[in-house]
Amino acid sequence: VLCLLEQAAALNSKEALHRLGYIYENRGDYDKAKDYYAKAVALGCGDSACSIADVIEKEFISNRGDTYKGSISWLADVSWGNLVLNEKEKEMLKEAVNWFLIAASLGNSTAMSIISNCYKLGVGVEKNEQLAKHWSRISEICVGVVKRTQDELLIKY
């Protein structure tokens, strides 16, 4: 299977690149995972940008040891205001926020919601209520479109 995925990735299949990133992430090879995910992002895969932020989260938690246990919502968690971050952690946070911005720009509604919260709380970016509302509204619109489409498909089929 890995061989077939690598062949498809060589043909610029963003799905294969994302899947390879996922495989290497689960093997703990975060550098290789981020490389594959970044190639998928370059082909327009917003989910891969979120996955890079997930990998950065794992690296962040590993860097902090047992002092912080979080989840993907770690970027938008109000407890961030209570954490003292060293320079490496601040850079990791900014990098993760950047990947969520890329994912949001590629249409990922989960990333849009996270970015909205980041702007609202000033996590990894300057606090900006206007941008927080902007991303929140776009996220709501995207989720609404998906919900309506799902409902239409259920009725149709």
Secondary structure, DSSP 4 states (H G I P E B T S, - for coil): -HHHHHHHHHTT-HHHHHHHHHHHHHTT-HHHHHHHHHHHHHTT-HHHHHHHHHHHHHHHHHHHGGG----GGGGG-GGGGG----HHHHHHHHHHHHHHHHHHHTT-HHHHHHHHHHHHHTSSS---HHHHHHHHHHHHHHHHHHHHHHHHHHHH-
